[in-house]
Amino acid sequence: MKGLPRRLGYGEEATLVEHLEELRRRLFVMLGALAVATIVAFVFHTRILDWLNQPLPPGHRRTYAFGIAEPFTVSITVSLYAGFVLALPVILWQVWAFFAPAFDPRNERKMVRLVAFATALGAAGLAFGYFVLLPRAVHFLTNYDSKQFVHLVQARSYYSFVSTVLLGIVIVFELPLVVLGLVHLGVISSAGLRRHRRIGYFVTAAIGLALPGPDPVTTFLEILPMWILFESSIWLAVLVERRQASAIQPFGASGG
């Protein structure tokens, strides 16, 4: 049995067949990690479902199934989502290890910091979505026209709603990463962001409206952090530009 795929060194050459073999083995590792993580998630799927049901009102924390197979298929689907989240570090590491030989060590360190920053933003977005966004959105929806409707929360639609909202807010929280990337590439500048701040607020609001949001409360709670993150991105862009300028300045001074 062959071991885990070996990571190539920077600039190390390999034939096309060797690259394809490495890619095949890394895909095998990713699929294996996903399978193991999904099995682990399925073992604890009742706790995961209880955790996802917490934003529901106390009287609605047991969802309804309207089909014979729905409890099983929903449990499998939720376990697969949870397994993907658990296996994501392994998947990202395998993807990075495949492309890492194309980057020199300095850029590799930058990439590691970038991934750490993206992970922190995603975790913050997930926490905000679960503890702030979901409870208020669920409260609004389950109490909307309650005199005219009897709310029976279907399992499949509810867990689909939860996963969509959480995914949307995680994407929203990655906004500073996108802005910093554009600043680093020279596409935009902090001065331009400050000069066109109103346009930026309008664009972020338009993006927030386009993201999954089944009600005005959810949509507003998605747009509000986008505005805060956009403003934070402007000042992060200022710091990035200052660091870039300080890194270039010694070379310019020595040549003068």
FIKOLDREN-643087 format. One record per residue: x, y, z of N, C-alpha, C in turn. Coordinates in pm, whole numbers, plus 32768, in hexadecimal, padded with zeros to 4 digits. Each point is the difference from the previous one (the first is absolute). Last residue first. Layout:
BEGIN
n_east; n_north; n_up; ca_east; ca_north; ca_up; c_east; c_north; c_up
X; Y; Z; X; Y; Z; X; Y; Z
...
//
This chain:
BEGIN
n_east; n_north; n_up; ca_east; ca_north; ca_up; c_east; c_north; c_up
8765; 95E2; 7E63; 8003; 808F; 7FED; 8089; 803B; 801C
7F70; 7E2B; 8036; 801C; 801F; 7F74; 800E; 8094; 7FE9
7F90; 7F49; 81AC; 8086; 7FD4; 7FDE; 8026; 8024; 7F73
7E4B; 8059; 80A0; 8061; 8057; 8042; 808F; 7FDC; 7FDA
7E95; 7EF8; 7F68; 8002; 8082; 7FBD; 8067; 805C; 803B
7FBE; 7E5F; 80C9; 803C; 7FED; 7F7E; 8009; 8084; 7FB5
7F26; 7FF8; 81A5; 8091; 7FEF; 800D; 8046; 7FF0; 7F79
7E18; 8026; 8007; 804B; 807A; 801D; 8097; 7FEA; 800E
7E99; 7EAB; 7FCA; 8040; 8030; 7F84; 8061; 8073; 801D
7EF9; 7F3D; 815C; 8054; 7F95; 7FCB; 804C; 802E; 7F84
7EC4; 811F; 80CF; 8076; 7FF2; 8056; 805D; 7F93; 7FCF
7E65; 803F; 7F1E; 8057; 8074; 7FEB; 807F; 7FF6; 8054
7EB2; 7EB7; 8036; 803E; 7FF3; 7F7D; 8061; 8073; 7FE7
7F01; 8013; 8185; 8064; 7F95; 800A; 8047; 7FEC; 7F7C
7E9F; 8130; 800A; 8070; 8034; 804E; 806E; 7F98; 800F
7E6D; 7F81; 7F2E; 804D; 805C; 7FAB; 8078; 803A; 804B
7ED4; 7EF0; 80F1; 8047; 7FB0; 7F9B; 8056; 8059; 7FA9
7EE5; 80D0; 813C; 8071; 7FBC; 8040; 8051; 7FAF; 7F9D
7E77; 80CD; 7F65; 8063; 8067; 8022; 807B; 7FC0; 803F
7E8F; 7EED; 7FAE; 8045; 8020; 7F84; 806B; 806A; 8017
7EE4; 7F95; 8161; 8060; 7F93; 7FEA; 8050; 8018; 7F81
7EA5; 8124; 8058; 8071; 801C; 8059; 8066; 7F8F; 7FFD
7E79; 7FCE; 7EFE; 8043; 807B; 7FD4; 807C; 8019; 8055
7EDA; 7E9F; 8073; 8059; 7FDF; 7F90; 804D; 807A; 7FCF
7EAF; 802A; 814B; 807A; 7FC7; 8039; 8065; 7FE2; 7F91
7E5A; 8090; 7F7C; 8047; 806F; 803F; 8083; 7FCE; 803D
7EE8; 7EBA; 7F4F; 8033; 8055; 7F94; 8050; 8075; 8039
7F1D; 7EE4; 812A; 8077; 7FBF; 7FC8; 803D; 8052; 7F8F
7E6C; 8095; 80BE; 806B; 8008; 8065; 8081; 7FC4; 7FC9
7E84; 7FDD; 7EF3; 802A; 808C; 8009; 8073; 800F; 8064
7F3C; 7E5B; 7FDE; 804A; 801E; 7F85; 8030; 8090; 8000
7EE8; 7F61; 815F; 808E; 7FDD; 8010; 8051; 8019; 7F82
7E30; 8065; 7FDA; 8040; 804E; 806A; 8092; 7FD8; 8018
7EDA; 7F0E; 7ED0; 8039; 807B; 7FC9; 804E; 804D; 806A
7F16; 7E76; 8077; 806F; 7FDD; 7FA9; 8045; 807E; 7FCB
7E7E; 8025; 8107; 806A; 7FCE; 8056; 8076; 7FCC; 7FAF
7E7E; 8093; 7F1B; 803E; 8071; 8045; 8074; 7FD3; 8056
7F04; 7EB0; 7F2D; 8048; 804F; 7F9D; 8047; 8076; 8042
7EE4; 7EF5; 8109; 807A; 7FB7; 7FDA; 8054; 8052; 7FA0
7E5F; 80B1; 8072; 8057; 7FFF; 8075; 8084; 7FBC; 7FDF
7E9F; 800B; 7EB9; 8049; 807E; 8010; 8060; 8001; 8075
7F9B; 7E2C; 7F10; 7FAC; 8064; 8040; 8052; 807E; 8015
80B3; 7E6A; 7F3C; 7F72; 7FEB; 7FE7; 7FA6; 806B; 803B
8204; 7FC3; 7F3C; 7FC0; 8045; 806F; 7F6A; 7FFB; 7FED
8201; 7F8A; 7EFD; 7F87; 7FC0; 8036; 7FCB; 804A; 807A
810B; 812E; 7EA6; 801D; 7F89; 804E; 7F7F; 7FC2; 8036
800A; 81A0; 7F13; 8007; 7F8D; 7FA6; 801C; 7F7E; 804A
7FF6; 81A5; 80E1; 7F79; 7FE2; 7FD0; 7FFF; 7F85; 7FA6
81A0; 80A1; 8098; 7FB3; 7FC9; 806F; 7F73; 7FDC; 7FD9
8111; 80DF; 7EC8; 802D; 7F75; 8012; 7FB1; 7FBD; 806F
7FB2; 81C5; 7FBE; 7FCA; 7FB3; 7F8F; 8028; 7F6E; 800A
80B6; 8129; 8139; 7F71; 7FEC; 801A; 7FBF; 7FAF; 7F91
81C0; 807D; 7FC9; 7FF5; 7F99; 8066; 7F6E; 7FE6; 8025
8056; 815D; 7ED1; 8020; 7F7E; 7FC3; 7FF4; 7F90; 8066
7FC6; 81BC; 8097; 7F91; 7FD9; 7FA8; 8019; 7F76; 7FC4
8153; 80C2; 8104; 7F8F; 7FDB; 8055; 7F89; 7FD1; 7FAB
8173; 80AA; 7F1A; 8020; 7F80; 8040; 7F8F; 7FD0; 8059
7FE5; 81A9; 7F3F; 7FE9; 7F99; 7F9A; 801B; 7F76; 803B
8060; 816B; 8111; 7F6F; 7FF2; 7FEF; 7FDF; 7F96; 7F98
81CB; 8073; 804B; 7FC6; 7FB6; 806F; 7F69; 7FEA; 7FEE
818E; 80BC; 7EEF; 7F82; 7FCA; 7FCC; 7FB9; 7FAC; 806C
8198; 80D8; 8068; 7FC3; 8062; 7FA8; 7F78; 7FD2; 7FCE
810D; 7EDF; 8105; 7FCB; 806E; 8052; 7FB8; 8068; 7FAB
80D2; 7E98; 7F25; 7F93; 7FCE; 8053; 7FC3; 806F; 8054
8180; 8063; 7F02; 7F8A; 7FEF; 7FAA; 7F89; 7FCD; 804E
8198; 8020; 80E1; 7FD0; 8086; 7FDF; 7F84; 7FF9; 7FA8
80E0; 7E71; 8069; 7FB6; 8032; 8074; 7FC9; 808B; 7FE6
803F; 7EC2; 7E59; 8056; 803A; 8067; 7FAC; 8031; 8074
7FF4; 7E7D; 7E40; 7FC3; 8071; 8046; 8064; 8033; 8067
809B; 7EBE; 7EDA; 7F83; 801C; 7FB7; 7FB9; 8078; 803D
81A6; 7F15; 808B; 8002; 8085; 7FC5; 7F84; 8023; 7FB2
8081; 7E73; 8117; 8017; 7FF4; 7F70; 8004; 8087; 7FBB
7FA0; 7FEA; 81CF; 8085; 7FC6; 7FED; 8022; 7FF2; 7F6D
7E50; 808D; 8075; 8061; 8068; 801F; 808E; 7FCE; 7FE8
7EA2; 7ECE; 7FD1; 7FFB; 8061; 7F93; 8063; 8072; 8017
7FCF; 7EBF; 8156; 803A; 7FC2; 7F8A; 8004; 8060; 7F8A
7F26; 8086; 8189; 8092; 7FFF; 8012; 8047; 7FC1; 7F89
7E27; 7FF8; 8005; 8031; 8089; 7FF1; 8098; 8005; 800C
7F2C; 7E64; 8050; 7FF4; 8025; 7F73; 803A; 808B; 7FE9
7FE6; 7F6B; 81B9; 8064; 7FB3; 7FB8; 8000; 8023; 7F6C
7EB2; 80B7; 811F; 8084; 803F; 8010; 806F; 7FB8; 7FB5
7E43; 7F3B; 7FF6; 8010; 807B; 7FB3; 8087; 8044; 8015
7F2A; 7E65; 80C8; 807E; 7FF9; 7FB6; 801A; 807F; 7FAF
7E6D; 7FAF; 80FE; 806F; 801F; 8058; 8089; 7FF3; 7FBC
7E69; 7F8A; 7F1A; 8000; 808F; 801E; 807B; 8025; 8052
7FB0; 7E39; 7FAD; 8031; 8045; 7F87; 8008; 8096; 8018
7F3E; 7F04; 8151; 8090; 7FE2; 7FFB; 803F; 8043; 7F86
7E2F; 8015; 802D; 8042; 805D; 805C; 8095; 7FE6; 8008
7EF4; 7EE2; 7EEE; 7FFC; 808A; 7FD0; 804A; 805F; 805C
7FCC; 7E3D; 8082; 805F; 800C; 7F91; 8005; 8090; 7FCD
7EC1; 7F9D; 8147; 8087; 7FFB; 8039; 806A; 800D; 7F93
7E3B; 7FEB; 7F79; 801A; 807C; 804A; 808E; 8000; 8037
7F6D; 7E78; 7F28; 8009; 806F; 7FA1; 8023; 8082; 8046
7FAE; 7E7C; 8103; 807F; 7FF4; 7FBA; 8013; 8073; 7F9D
7E65; 7FE9; 80E9; 806E; 8018; 805C; 8086; 7FFE; 7FB6
7E79; 7F8C; 7F0E; 8001; 808E; 8023; 8078; 8022; 8057
7FB3; 7E3D; 7FA2; 802E; 8044; 7F87; 800A; 8096; 8018
7F47; 7EFF; 8150; 8091; 7FED; 7FFD; 803C; 803A; 7F7F
7E28; 8017; 802F; 8042; 804B; 806B; 8097; 7FF2; 7FF9
7EE9; 7F0B; 7ED4; 8004; 808E; 7FDE; 8049; 8050; 806B
7FC3; 7E2C; 804B; 8052; 8018; 7F8A; 800D; 8095; 7FE1
7EE5; 7F75; 816E; 808E; 7FE6; 8016; 8054; 8028; 7F88
7E2F; 80F5; 8083; 802B; 7F86; 7FBB; 8097; 7FF1; 800B
7E86; 8101; 8137; 8086; 8010; 7FC5; 802C; 7F7C; 7FC4
7E24; 80FB; 806B; 8038; 7F7B; 800B; 8086; 8004; 7FB7
7E83; 817E; 80B2; 8087; 7FE3; 7FD1; 8027; 7F70; 8021
7E29; 8116; 7F97; 8038; 7FA5; 8064; 8088; 7FD2; 7FCC
7ED3; 81D7; 7F8C; 8048; 7F86; 7FDA; 8027; 7FB0; 807B
7F11; 81A8; 8012; 7FCA; 7FC4; 7F86; 803F; 7F7A; 7FDD
8086; 810E; 8177; 7F70; 7FEC; 8012; 7FBF; 7FBE; 7F87
81D0; 807F; 800D; 7FE8; 7F87; 804E; 7F6A; 7FE8; 801A
8139; 813A; 7EE2; 7F72; 7FDE; 7FEC; 7FDA; 7F81; 804C
81E3; 8028; 803E; 7FC2; 8052; 7F99; 7F71; 7FCF; 7FE4
8159; 7F41; 812A; 7F96; 8051; 803C; 7FB8; 8058; 7F9C
8172; 7EDE; 7F90; 7FA1; 7FA9; 8045; 7F90; 804D; 8045
8162; 80E9; 7F1A; 7FB6; 7FAB; 7FA2; 7F97; 7FAA; 8046
8125; 811E; 8100; 7FAB; 804F; 7FA7; 7FA8; 7FA6; 7FAA
8141; 7F30; 8112; 7F95; 803C; 8051; 7FA0; 8050; 7FA9
8180; 7F52; 7F35; 7FA1; 7F96; 801E; 7F8B; 8036; 8053
8164; 8125; 7FA1; 7FB9; 7FDD; 7F84; 7F95; 7F98; 801A
8119; 8075; 8164; 7FA7; 806F; 7FDF; 7FB1; 7FE3; 7F81
8148; 7EC1; 8092; 7F92; 800D; 8061; 7F9D; 806E; 7FDC
8186; 7FC5; 7EE1; 7F9A; 7F97; 7FFA; 7F91; 8012; 8067
817B; 8135; 7FFD; 7FAB; 8006; 7F8A; 7F8F; 7F9B; 8003
8146; 800E; 816B; 7FBC; 8081; 7FEE; 7F99; 7FFA; 7F90
8116; 7E84; 8084; 7FD6; 803B; 807F; 7FAF; 8080; 7FEF
80AE; 7F03; 7E80; 7FB9; 7FA4; 8059; 7FC6; 8046; 807A
8103; 80F4; 7EBC; 7F88; 7FC8; 7FC2; 7FB0; 7FAB; 805F
81A2; 80AF; 808C; 7F9D; 806A; 7FF2; 7F7E; 7FC9; 7FC5
8169; 7ED8; 801A; 7FCF; 8021; 8087; 7F96; 806C; 7FFA
80D6; 7F92; 7E6E; 7FAE; 7F90; 802D; 7FC6; 801B; 808A
8133; 8137; 7F51; 7F81; 8003; 7FB7; 7FA2; 7F92; 802B
81B2; 8003; 80B1; 7FB4; 8071; 8036; 7F78; 800B; 7FBB
812A; 7EC0; 7F5C; 7FD0; 7FD8; 8084; 7FAE; 806F; 8040
80D0; 805F; 7E65; 7F94; 7F9F; 7FEE; 7FC6; 7FD2; 8085
8178; 811D; 8006; 7F8B; 8047; 7FCF; 7F8A; 7FA1; 7FF0
819A; 7F43; 8072; 7FCD; 804F; 8070; 7F82; 804D; 7FD7
80E4; 7F11; 7EB2; 7FC1; 7FA3; 805F; 7FC3; 804B; 8075
80FC; 80F3; 7EC6; 7F81; 7FD6; 7FC5; 7FB5; 7FA1; 805E
81B1; 8084; 807D; 7FA6; 8073; 8006; 7F76; 7FDB; 7FCA
8153; 7EC0; 7FDA; 7FDC; 8011; 808D; 7F9D; 8072; 8011
80B5; 7FBE; 7E56; 7FA2; 7F94; 8020; 7FD2; 800B; 8092
814D; 8128; 7F73; 7F82; 8020; 7FBD; 7F96; 7F97; 8020
81B8; 7FBC; 8095; 7FBF; 806A; 804E; 7F79; 8025; 7FC4
8100; 7ECC; 7F11; 7FD7; 7FC4; 807F; 7FB9; 8067; 8057
80C2; 8095; 7E70; 7F88; 7FB1; 7FE7; 7FCC; 7FBF; 807F
8197; 80EB; 800D; 7F90; 805C; 7FEF; 7F7E; 7FB4; 7FEC
8188; 7F08; 800F; 7FE0; 8033; 8085; 7F8C; 8062; 7FF9
80A4; 7F5F; 7E6A; 7FBE; 7F95; 804A; 7FDA; 802E; 808C
80FE; 8116; 7EE8; 7F72; 8002; 7FDD; 7FB3; 7F93; 8048
81CE; 8004; 8040; 7FC8; 807D; 8035; 7F6A; 800A; 7FE3
80FF; 7E87; 7F54; 7FE3; 7FFB; 8090; 7FC3; 8080; 8038
7FA1; 7F98; 7DFD; 807C; 8002; 804D; 7FDE; 800A; 8095
7EC7; 7F0E; 7E83; 8013; 807A; 804E; 8086; 7FFA; 804A
7F46; 7E97; 7EF6; 8005; 8072; 7FA4; 801C; 8083; 8049
7FC1; 7E52; 80E1; 8081; 8009; 7FBB; 800C; 8075; 7F9F
7E5A; 7FA0; 80F1; 806B; 8043; 804A; 8084; 8006; 7FB6
7E49; 7F22; 7F8C; 802A; 807A; 7FBA; 8078; 8044; 8041
7F46; 7E6B; 80B6; 800F; 7FE5; 7F71; 8036; 807A; 7FB6
7F97; 8017; 81CE; 8079; 7FB0; 7FEC; 8017; 7FE2; 7F6C
7E6F; 80DF; 8086; 8075; 8056; 800D; 8081; 7FB3; 7FE3
7E70; 7F0E; 8006; 7FFF; 805C; 7F8E; 807C; 8059; 8004
7FBE; 7EE6; 816C; 8023; 7FB1; 7F8A; 8004; 8058; 7F84
7F6D; 80C2; 8193; 808E; 7FE1; 8008; 802E; 7FB1; 7F85
7E36; 8061; 8032; 804C; 8078; 7FDE; 8096; 7FE6; 8003
7EE6; 7EA1; 808A; 7FEA; 801D; 7F71; 8053; 8078; 7FD4
7FFB; 7F8F; 81CA; 804B; 7F9D; 7FB2; 7FF6; 801C; 7F6B
7EFF; 8110; 8124; 8090; 8017; 8011; 8056; 7F9F; 7FAF
7E21; 7FC0; 7FFA; 8031; 8072; 7FB3; 8094; 801E; 8017
7EC7; 7EAF; 80CD; 806D; 7FD6; 7FA7; 8040; 8074; 7FB6
7E8A; 8044; 8125; 806A; 7FC0; 804E; 8079; 7FDC; 7FAA
7E82; 80B2; 7F2D; 803D; 8067; 8056; 8072; 7FC4; 8050
7F03; 7ED9; 7EFD; 8050; 8057; 7FA9; 8046; 806C; 8053
7ED2; 7EE5; 80DC; 807B; 7FBA; 7FDC; 805A; 8053; 7FA7
7E53; 80A1; 806B; 8058; 8007; 8076; 8085; 7FBA; 7FE4
7EBA; 7FE4; 7EB1; 802A; 808B; 8011; 8062; 800D; 8074
7F3F; 7E5D; 7FC4; 805C; 801D; 7F93; 8033; 808E; 8007
7EB6; 7F76; 8130; 8080; 7FC1; 8020; 8067; 801B; 7F94
7E48; 8090; 7FB5; 803D; 8051; 8069; 8089; 7FC7; 8027
7F05; 7F05; 7ECE; 8027; 8080; 7FC5; 8047; 8058; 8066
7F48; 7E65; 8092; 8073; 7FE9; 7FA9; 8033; 8085; 7FC7
7E76; 800D; 80FC; 8072; 7FE0; 8057; 807E; 7FEA; 7FAF
7E6D; 803E; 7F16; 802A; 807D; 803F; 807A; 7FE8; 8059
7F38; 7E8A; 7F3B; 8045; 8050; 7F9B; 8030; 8085; 803A
7F00; 7EE0; 8119; 8081; 7FC4; 7FDD; 804C; 8057; 7F9E
7E4A; 8085; 8082; 805C; 8005; 8072; 808A; 7FC8; 7FDE
7EAA; 7FEA; 7EA7; 8037; 8083; 801C; 805B; 8005; 807A
7EF1; 7E8F; 7F25; 8092; 7FFF; 8001; 803E; 8084; 802C
7E22; 7FC5; 7FE6; 8033; 7F8C; 8049; 8097; 8007; 800F
7EEF; 81CA; 7FE1; 8018; 7F8F; 7FA9; 803D; 7F8E; 804F
7FAF; 81C1; 80A4; 7F88; 7FE7; 7FB0; 8016; 7F92; 7F98
80C3; 80D2; 81FE; 8025; 7FB9; 7F86; 7F80; 7FDB; 7FB6
8097; 818A; 818C; 7FA3; 7F9F; 7FC8; 8039; 7FC3; 7F80
80FE; 80D9; 81D8; 7FCE; 801B; 7F7A; 7FAB; 7F8D; 7FCD
807E; 80D3; 81EA; 7FFB; 7F7D; 7FBF; 7FBF; 8016; 7F78
802D; 816E; 811F; 8088; 7FCB; 7FF2; 8004; 7F6E; 7FD4
7E9C; 816A; 806F; 8013; 7FCF; 7F77; 8087; 7FBD; 7FEB
7F57; 80E8; 8198; 7F96; 7FA4; 7FD9; 800F; 7FC3; 7F77
813C; 8148; 80BB; 7FFB; 7F86; 8052; 7F95; 7F9C; 7FD4
80D0; 8142; 7E8A; 7FB9; 8017; 807E; 7FF1; 7F7E; 804E
81A4; 801F; 7EB7; 7F6D; 7FF8; 7FF8; 7FC1; 8021; 8086
81E3; 7FDD; 7FB8; 7FC4; 8083; 7FE0; 7F68; 7FFD; 7FF7
80F9; 7E63; 8059; 7FFD; 805F; 806F; 7FC6; 8089; 7FDB
805F; 7E6B; 7EE4; 7F77; 8021; 8026; 7FF6; 806A; 806D
81A0; 7F46; 7F5E; 7FC3; 8050; 7F96; 7F72; 802B; 8023
80E5; 7EE1; 8128; 8047; 8080; 7FFB; 7FC2; 805C; 7F97
7F60; 7E48; 801F; 7FD7; 804D; 8076; 8041; 808A; 8000
8089; 7ED6; 7EB5; 7F78; 802E; 7FE6; 7FCB; 8051; 8076
819F; 7F34; 8032; 800B; 806B; 7F9D; 7F76; 803A; 7FE2
801A; 7E8A; 8117; 8031; 8078; 8046; 800C; 8076; 7F9F
7F8A; 7E63; 7F4A; 7F93; 802F; 8056; 802A; 807E; 804D
813B; 7F18; 7EEB; 7FA4; 8057; 7FB7; 7F8B; 8032; 8056
81B0; 7EE8; 803A; 7FD3; 8068; 805D; 7F96; 805A; 7FC1
80B4; 7E97; 7F09; 7FF9; 7FC3; 8086; 7FC7; 8064; 8065
805E; 8095; 7E4C; 7F83; 7FB3; 8006; 7FEF; 7FBC; 8089
8191; 80EB; 7FA3; 7F8F; 805C; 8010; 7F7C; 7FB5; 800B
8181; 7F07; 7FA2; 8008; 8034; 8089; 7F8A; 805D; 801B
802C; 7F67; 7E4B; 7FDA; 7F91; 8059; 8000; 802D; 8091
809F; 812E; 7EC1; 7F6F; 7FF0; 7FF3; 7FCD; 7F91; 805A
81D2; 8046; 7FE3; 7FC0; 806E; 804A; 7F68; 7FF5; 7FF9
80FE; 7ECD; 7F03; 8013; 7FE7; 8090; 7FB8; 806B; 8052
7FFF; 8037; 7E2D; 7FB3; 7F8A; 8026; 8009; 7FE6; 8096
8107; 815A; 7F46; 7F73; 8024; 7FFD; 7FA9; 7F8B; 802D
81CC; 7FB6; 7FCF; 7FE7; 8057; 8074; 7F6D; 8027; 8007
8088; 7F0C; 7E88; 8007; 7FAC; 8078; 7FE3; 8051; 807D
8022; 80E3; 7E67; 7F84; 7FB2; 8006; 7FFD; 7FA7; 807A
818B; 80F1; 7FB6; 7F91; 805C; 801C; 7F7C; 7FB5; 800C
8181; 7F0E; 7F7D; 800A; 8028; 808C; 7F8C; 805B; 8027
8023; 7F84; 7E3E; 7FDC; 7F8B; 8051; 8004; 8022; 8094
8098; 8140; 7ED1; 7F6E; 7FF5; 7FF9; 7FCF; 7F8A; 8054
81CB; 802E; 7FD1; 7FCC; 8068; 8058; 7F67; 8002; 7FFE
80DF; 7ED8; 7EE1; 8011; 7FD5; 808B; 7FCD; 8069; 8062
7FFD; 8062; 7E2F; 7FA5; 7F90; 801C; 8009; 7FD7; 8092
812C; 8148; 7F65; 7F77; 8035; 8008; 7F9D; 7F91; 8023
81BE; 7F84; 7FB0; 7FF5; 804A; 807E; 7F72; 8035; 8013
805F; 7F33; 7E69; 7FFF; 7F9B; 806B; 7FF3; 8044; 8089
8032; 8113; 7E8A; 7F7C; 7FC1; 7FFE; 7FF4; 7F96; 806D
81A4; 80CE; 7FC3; 7F9D; 8062; 8033; 7F75; 7FC3; 8005
8153; 7EFC; 7F40; 8015; 800B; 8091; 7F9F; 8064; 803F
8001; 7FD2; 7E2B; 7FCB; 7F86; 803E; 800E; 8006; 8097
80C0; 8157; 7F01; 7F6E; 800B; 8000; 7FC1; 7F87; 8043
81EB; 8073; 80A3; 7FC1; 7FE6; 7F7F; 7F69; 800E; 800D
8166; 8119; 812B; 7FC0; 7F7C; 7FFC; 7FBD; 7FF1; 7F78
8168; 815C; 8146; 7FC0; 7FDA; 7F84; 7FC6; 7F73; 800B
8068; 81A1; 816E; 8020; 7F75; 7FDD; 7FAF; 7FD5; 7F86
7FEA; 81B2; 80F3; 804B; 7FF5; 7F83; 8023; 7F73; 7FD8
7F81; 8026; 81EC; 7FF3; 8074; 7FAA; 805A; 7FF1; 7F84
7F5E; 7E3A; 80DE; 8042; 8078; 802C; 7FEF; 8071; 7F9C
7E9B; 7E5F; 8058; 8076; 8028; 7FB5; 803B; 8080; 8039
7EDC; 7E79; 8100; 7FFA; 8089; 7FD2; 8083; 8024; 7FB9
7F0B; 7E12; 8030; 806F; 8053; 802B; 7FF2; 808B; 7FC6
7E75; 7E83; 807F; 8049; 8046; 7F95; 806B; 805C; 8037
7F7F; 7E4A; 8115; 7FBF; 807E; 7FDD; 8050; 8047; 7F94
8055; 7DFF; 7FFB; 7FE7; 805E; 806C; 7FB8; 807B; 7FD0
7FD3; 7E00; 7F30; 804C; 807A; 7FF8; 7FDC; 805D; 8072
7FED; 7DD6; 7FEE; 7FAC; 8078; 8000; 8058; 807D; 8000
//
